[in-house]
Amino acid sequence: MGVITYDFEVTSPISPARLFKALVLEGDKVYPKAAPHAIKSVELQEDGKLGSIVKINFVEGLPFQYVKHKIEGHDKDNFSYNYSLIEGGPLGDKIEKISYENKFVAAADGGSVCKSLMKFYTVGDYVITEDEIKSHIGRTEGVYKAIETYLLANPHVCN
């Protein structure tokens, strides 16, 4: 098994507290509303405690039926959230899991920056390509942007 790490950042006009609440604390309610064209439902086990599994079910017609995340940790006071993609989606037979370490920090303009570290745990001697990494990042950014658009259009949500 190999481990490949990759850092990336996503900026948003939404404050760290509000974005964290939408993506992490109320994600099971927000995701399907923010991206109904992609996300059918979110199933949360054990109310999001450490070790809980989050299953995101996608609408028919998308390349993946679902993904499962395992919550590795979160700190609502410091707006950090760590989880691993452990099943479904892009994992296939070449990637064992993808771990994410996310921290939402305030930006100078009143918005936020999500600083992320991704760790790809590959199977055997498989080497993940730059294009595969960019594809994973693109999907992650797509989720952030869908939530951001939803929050901008619904200023009463997650305040």
Secondary structure, 3 states (H helix, E strand, C coil): CEEEEEEEEEEECCCHHHHHHHHHHCHHHHHHHHCCCCEEEEEECHHHCCCCEEEEEECCCCCCCEEEEEEEEEECCCCEEEEEEEEECCCCCCEEEEEEEEEEEECCCCCEEEEEEEEEEECCCCCCCHHHHHHHHHHHHHHHHHHHHHHHHCCCCCC
